[in-house]
Amino acid sequence: MSDNIKITKPTGKLGVLMPGLGAVATTFISGVSAIKKGIAHPYGSLTQMGTIRLGKRTDKRVPMIKDFVELAGLNDLVFGGWDIFTDNVYTAALKAGVLNKELLDKVKDDIESITPWKAVFDQNYVKKLTGENVKKAETKYDYAQMLIEDIQKFKKEYNLDRMVMIWCASTEIFMKPDPVHETIESFEKAMKENHPAIAPSMIYAYASIASGVPFANGAPNLTVDIPAMIEFAREREVPIGGKDFKTGQTLMKTIIAPGLKARLIGLNGWFSTNILGNRDGEVLDDPESFKTKEESKLGVLHYILQPDVYPDLYKNLYHKVRINYYPPRGDNKEGWDNIDIFGWLGYSMQIKIDFLCRDSILAAPIVLDLALFLDLAQRAGMKGIQEWLSFYFKSPMCAPELYPEHDLFIQLMKLKNTLRYIKGEDLITHLGLEYYD
Ligand SMILES: NC(=O)c1ccc[n+]([C@@H]2O[C@H](COP(=O)([O-])OP(=O)(O)OC[C@H]3O[C@@H](n4cnc5c(N)ncnc54)[C@H](O)[C@@H]3O)[C@@H](O)[C@H]2O)c1
């Protein structure tokens, strides 16, 4: 088979830039170090453990994804990031309380040297946080230039071949698209005028794209999901993706809801509530940040269940999502779902889920996969929105005329077919009639 798309080889080092060195980022960085040392396994990561079927089922060709497409290796990754706190990755990971001290001590030498650069931060956009490690400049455009300098310095210092940026910082307040988000010209003008519609996350995204660095958004903020950034990414030939890592309760929703719909089981209500006590929980305790998260979580069921197409089954669905900040739990959140369903002749049933979840344990492999796949996309000449990476997001970005695909299994098929496509392999449709000819 010949590749459909020419992919340049992943030679040299890949820099992974992260705004926000909190629970998710430090669990990711420490985890990669532990895996490299052979003291832990990359469970949850498709790039490290996933396989892909090629050709017919009878062909028995099922390579590992990492052997099928050339991805950067874990030894090639170099980490850097910004935070409003000065803690290095070892200290921040200890404070985040996700990984135990015993494990962190084993990787301390690797992670202690990673200290955050000064952040671009404005408390108007994350009400619950204050920190000292922040840049000072006149305009939002100046801040972007400072970030671009940080990126260039990082590249030079570690002699990096390529870079990617993954937003792992806090959820910002809810923002609606604004006319200044329409074009890159209006966006740049607004940055120079310190317009309130330009959030810090957008300044990072701008700096990333301007530097030719792929960008993914792990939080539900608008960030790159605006016409100006999408156009800018296409113009600079940079792949982008978002929004909001798909973990925890929403992951469960996108596993269960497609199954119920497949069997035409009706839904009257889906009530989801969580308790969590990490810094993310504290930030989400602010109603304005919570609204950003709520929008991201609520969309999922609507798109999967299609109440317009199946009004008898889903028109009256009452969907509620609550997040409660409860410090004793730290990062080990508990999520309860009560699902009121009905079947044959309208008889009601209930499903209860009690998910004792570790959010950052679910998020860390997503950061790894996104870093490696975004780098692959760039080496394959793919630019703009990478819809094939929807698998990793609660609110997947897609072309304006499309609705987002939320069904985890369709998302996985889309991802694997994209890999088959770029490698010139036949797409798998699961038709299978040929086995019975
Ligand atoms: N953990 C998950 O499963 C999960 C799932 C989906 C989305 N997310 C999102 O990922 C993000 C990170 O989650 P977390 O649990 O690591 O949170 P966290 O609070 O532990 O870490 C976020 C870090 O970002 C820093 N920060 C805030 N604003 C910043 C800025 N402008 N520049 C640089 N740093 C900044 C904070 O100081 C903090 O250290 C959050 O937005 C969260 O909503 C997490």
The ligand as an ORCA input file, in Angstrom:
! r2SCAN-3c Opt
* xyz 0 1
  N      -9.382     16.255     35.020
  C     -10.232     15.996     34.070
  O     -10.684     14.898     33.929
  C     -10.671     17.065     33.149
  C     -11.618     16.736     32.197
  C     -12.033     17.696     31.295
  C     -11.491     18.943     31.345
  N     -10.590     19.264     32.294
  C     -10.101     20.619     32.308
  O      -8.704     20.608     32.272
  C      -8.230     21.751     32.968
  C      -7.190     21.315     33.964
  O      -7.778     20.518     34.969
  P      -6.977     20.237     36.307
  O      -7.758     19.250     37.073
  O      -5.549     19.988     35.987
  O      -7.116     21.652     37.030
  P      -6.067     22.336     38.037
  O      -6.832     23.434     38.683
  O      -5.401     21.336     38.888
  O      -4.953     22.922     37.067
  C      -5.156     24.047     36.280
  C      -3.930     24.931     36.427
  O      -4.053     26.008     35.516
  C      -3.476     27.152     36.121
  N      -3.959     28.311     35.390
  C      -5.163     28.917     35.447
  N      -5.223     29.915     34.552
  C      -4.022     29.945     33.912
  C      -3.483     30.744     32.883
  N      -4.190     31.730     32.328
  N      -2.236     30.476     32.460
  C      -1.497     29.473     33.015
  N      -1.964     28.692     34.011
  C      -3.208     28.925     34.451
  C      -3.900     27.046     37.569
  O      -3.067     27.792     38.392
  C      -3.789     25.548     37.815
  O      -2.523     25.193     38.341
  C      -9.453     22.430     33.596
  O      -9.889     23.463     32.755
  C     -10.466     21.330     33.587
  O     -11.789     21.808     33.546
  C     -10.157     18.342     33.201
*
